[in-house]
Amino acid sequence: MGLFSFFFGTTEHDSGFNAELHSAAAEGLDVETAMLAHQNWKLRLEAYLEGNSTEVFSPEVVCFDDRCDLGKWIHSAGQSRLGRFPGFTALMGHHKMFHYAASNVVSLYQAGKHTEAKKMLYSQFESFSTAVQKDLEMLHSLLERLPTRR
């Protein structure tokens, strides 16, 4: 199965394919910036767990997947333009679990469970972080293959 059909659940040659719709799908999202921002979360959490951060994390805030730039796009333009496609559904789910796992890392640390927080960071959080990165890489690759809008 090709990358295109995996993400969109269709092929470029299907009669219902609308290249202009799909090329406009990521308007308002800088995929490369979203990838870097989500990669940076691990570094931020590591610094926090090591006591080398001045950031104040609140698990009640970190858990929300609709407050970062990627999440805002997912829950607005992304949902309305790509919501019916399997690749987008995967990104949405992985992103939600990414924030949930990050929130759990912070909660464990704040509860004095530092060893458990590190285990969570390097297991569940890292797993969802990797999934989000792969989803974004796939979306980026697809967008680069699609015709540009005029």
C-alpha positions as CSV (number, residue, x, y, z in Angstrom):
1,M,0.0,0.0,0.0
2,G,1.4,3.4,-1.0
3,L,1.9,6.3,1.3
4,F,-0.9,8.2,-0.4
5,S,-3.5,5.4,-0.1
6,F,-2.4,4.7,3.5
7,F,-3.0,8.3,4.6
8,F,-6.0,9.2,2.5
9,G,-7.6,5.7,2.1
10,T,-7.7,6.3,-1.6
11,T,-5.4,6.7,-4.6
12,E,-4.6,9.8,-6.6
13,H,-6.4,8.2,-9.5
14,D,-9.7,7.6,-7.7
15,S,-12.5,9.5,-9.2
16,G,-13.3,11.4,-6.0
17,F,-9.8,12.7,-5.5
18,N,-9.5,16.4,-5.4
19,A,-5.9,17.5,-5.5
20,E,-6.7,21.1,-4.8
21,L,-8.6,20.1,-1.6
22,H,-5.8,18.0,-0.4
23,S,-3.1,20.5,-1.1
24,A,-5.1,23.1,0.8
25,A,-5.6,20.7,3.7
26,A,-2.6,21.8,5.7
27,E,-3.1,25.5,5.3
28,G,-2.4,27.2,8.5
29,L,0.0,24.5,9.7
30,D,3.8,24.6,9.4
31,V,4.5,20.9,9.5
32,E,8.2,21.3,10.0
33,T,7.7,23.7,12.9
34,A,5.2,21.3,14.5
35,M,7.7,18.5,14.2
36,L,10.4,20.5,15.9
37,A,8.0,21.8,18.7
38,H,7.0,18.2,19.5
39,Q,10.6,16.9,19.5
40,N,11.4,19.7,21.9
41,W,8.9,18.5,24.4
42,K,11.1,15.6,25.4
43,L,14.0,17.9,26.0
44,R,11.8,20.2,28.1
45,L,10.5,17.3,30.1
46,E,14.0,15.9,30.6
47,A,15.2,19.2,31.9
48,Y,12.2,19.5,34.2
49,L,12.8,16.0,35.6
50,E,16.5,16.8,36.2
51,G,15.6,20.0,38.0
52,N,17.3,22.1,35.3
53,S,14.2,23.9,34.1
54,T,12.6,27.2,35.0
55,E,9.4,26.2,33.3
56,V,6.3,25.6,35.4
57,F,4.3,22.6,34.1
58,S,0.7,22.0,35.2
59,P,-0.6,18.5,34.3
60,E,-4.1,20.0,34.1
61,V,-2.8,22.2,31.2
62,V,-0.3,19.9,29.6
63,C,-3.0,17.2,29.0
64,F,-5.0,19.4,26.6
65,D,-4.2,18.5,23.0
66,D,-5.8,21.5,21.5
67,R,-3.7,24.3,22.9
68,C,-0.4,23.9,21.0
69,D,-0.2,25.1,17.4
70,L,-0.5,21.6,16.0
71,G,-3.5,20.8,18.3
72,K,-5.2,24.0,17.3
73,W,-4.8,23.1,13.6
74,I,-5.9,19.5,14.3
75,H,-9.1,20.6,16.0
76,S,-10.0,23.2,13.4
77,A,-8.8,23.3,9.8
78,G,-7.3,19.8,10.0
79,Q,-10.5,18.2,11.3
80,S,-12.7,20.0,8.8
81,R,-10.4,19.3,5.8
82,L,-8.9,15.9,6.6
83,G,-11.1,14.5,9.4
84,R,-12.5,11.6,7.3
85,F,-9.1,10.2,6.4
86,P,-7.4,7.4,8.3
87,G,-3.9,9.1,8.4
88,F,-5.4,12.2,10.0
89,T,-7.4,10.1,12.5
90,A,-4.1,8.4,13.5
91,L,-2.4,11.7,13.9
92,M,-5.2,13.1,16.0
93,G,-5.2,10.0,18.3
94,H,-1.4,9.9,18.7
95,H,-1.3,13.6,19.4
96,K,-4.0,13.3,22.1
97,M,-2.1,10.5,23.8
98,F,1.2,12.4,23.5
99,H,-0.3,15.2,25.6
100,Y,-1.9,12.7,28.0
101,A,1.5,10.9,28.5
102,A,3.3,14.2,29.0
103,S,0.7,15.2,31.6
104,N,1.3,11.9,33.4
105,V,5.1,12.5,33.4
106,V,4.5,15.8,35.1
107,S,1.9,14.4,37.6
108,L,4.2,11.6,38.6
109,Y,7.1,14.0,39.1
110,Q,5.0,16.4,41.1
111,A,3.8,13.5,43.3
112,G,7.4,12.7,44.2
113,K,7.5,9.6,42.0
114,H,10.6,10.7,40.1
115,T,11.7,7.2,39.0
116,E,8.2,6.4,37.7
117,A,8.1,9.8,35.9
118,K,11.3,9.0,34.0
119,K,10.0,5.5,33.1
120,M,6.9,7.1,31.7
121,L,8.9,9.6,29.8
122,Y,11.1,7.0,28.2
123,S,8.3,4.5,27.5
124,Q,4.7,5.8,26.9
125,F,5.6,9.4,26.2
126,E,8.5,8.5,23.8
127,S,6.2,6.0,22.0
128,F,3.5,8.5,21.3
129,S,6.1,11.2,20.5
130,T,7.6,8.8,17.9
131,A,4.1,8.1,16.5
132,V,3.3,11.8,16.2
133,Q,6.6,12.4,14.4
134,K,6.0,9.6,12.0
135,D,2.5,10.9,11.3
136,L,3.8,14.4,10.7
137,E,6.6,13.1,8.5
138,M,4.0,11.2,6.4
139,L,1.8,14.3,6.1
140,H,4.9,16.5,5.2
141,S,5.9,13.9,2.5
142,L,2.4,13.8,1.1
143,L,2.1,17.6,1.0
144,E,5.3,17.9,-0.9
145,R,4.1,15.5,-3.6
146,L,0.7,17.2,-4.1
147,P,0.3,19.9,-6.7
148,T,0.6,23.4,-5.3
149,R,-2.5,25.6,-5.2
150,R,-2.8,28.5,-7.6
